[in-house]
Amino acid sequence: LDLKQLLLAIATALRRVMPHERTALLLYEPDQEQFRLHALNFDLTKGFLSEGWLTPVDGSPAGIALRSRQPFYYAKADLQGFRSDVAERLLAEGIQSAYCFPLLSHDQALGVLTISSLTEKTFDADELTLLGETVKQIAIAVENALNYGHVLKARQELARERDRLRLLLETNNAVASHLEVRDLFESITVSIRRVLKADVVSLTILDPELNQLKLYAL
């Protein structure tokens, strides 16, 4: 369910059936009305596009596909008419033509799958029908991968919260049971290192007479 592995498998399968140079996935982030780019073949990039790159939905070919919920084809001449940052980057990459397919699942727009070429290439009706059916399956797979990522993130957040509460509890117990500062420090250091993965923990105490911080324990 790893999204990067899924994208690599999608790109490999698509190229076997329909030759093209580049395949990319743009994930839709509705809160910011932007796409986040997940490119699948970085070996061909000239550096104008990179994984994690953010671009507004509006003003892009992929945005038209997302808004209309229909596949959108564009050639170089069409791209030149957009006059936006994303269009300039695509032209700089040498893109001559591309198909943008919206990824829809349970009536929710997940993003856009883009199949692009360094030549002006079109697919025939049968190929587009096959691509349309394939994209439906890809949308389900992407949704599953995203849901898995959300569950994993929630588990990690719960684990961090559990460790934080344990540290607070252990620190409170140590304060209640140790009157000597050095004994207290040694007790809480074990908990701090376990939760925060720290290599060094130190304690400095203000000496009011000298108005200086004194290293008390290390």
Disulfide bonds with the S-S distance in Angstrom:
none
